[in-house]
Amino acid sequence: MAPDVVSIDGAANPVAARRLWCARVTACKLVDRSVAGRICIEAERIVRTTDIAVAVRVIDDGVGLSRASGHGLGLRNVREQLALCYGNRAALSLVSPPEGGTIACIQIPLDGFELI
């Protein structure tokens, strides 16, 4: 099965164009802030109770999160950018598995996008 591809006409739907830009920049910021030898990026379409969204996971093999992590300027900026673009319909979660590394996941709604 071929993966979904997101397509928008920015001139016809400038709000969707801005939201797609926001999603791309947010994912890039998570990759940029990752301190690891290896980074994996996964995307998955998910059905939530209120809408359809995409979950983008940035997975690295670094040292993981400490208790002090997750409150820095970079992650705060990511959360603020998501809130500006999507309101309370987007989410950022951070997990540090016991075996190490970090999984940062953003969920963003797909309304306004055409899947091709």
Summary of the structure (lengths in Angstrom):
residues: 116
radius of gyration: 14.8
end to end distance: 12.6
largest distance: 46.5
contacts: 300
relative contact order: 0.26
helix: 32%
strand: 30%
